[in-house]
Amino acid sequence: MAGSFLSEQLRGNEEALSKLDVLVVQELFETDTTAFADVVLPAASFAEIDGTYTNSDGLCSVCASRFRGESVEGGLDDHRSTSSGIGDGF
């Protein structure tokens, strides 16, 4: 899961999350959802990568990296690196 549930979305679903064999969450900060995760992957912030972002209210924003020339992976690049690291090409 990339991101987290809002507290009100999580409420009532805690039992379902605790029944998962493995929960991997990609998040910037520690949240109610990361508390259930077996693995938490770091996420890149809006200031680190170019792209579009949809917030919890469904508002889409376009952002440009503030760190030109720096090596920062995010999103799909993170998933590709992780999957190749465990021997599962993505």
Stockholm file with secondary structure:
# STOCKHOLM 1.0

chainA/1-90         MAGSFLSEQLRGNEEALSKLDVLVVQELFETDTTAFADVVLPAASFAEIDGTYTNSDGLCSVCASRFRGESVEGGLDDHRSTSSGIGDGF
#=GR chainA/1-90 SS CBSCCCHHHHTTCHHHHHTCSCCEEEESSCCTTGGGCSEEEECCCTTTSCEEEECTTSCEEEECCSSTTCCCCCTHHHHHHHHHHTTCCC
#=GC SS_cons        CBSCCCHHHHTTCHHHHHTCSCCEEEESSCCTTGGGCSEEEECCCTTTSCEEEECTTSCEEEECCSSTTCCCCCTHHHHHHHHHHTTCCC
//
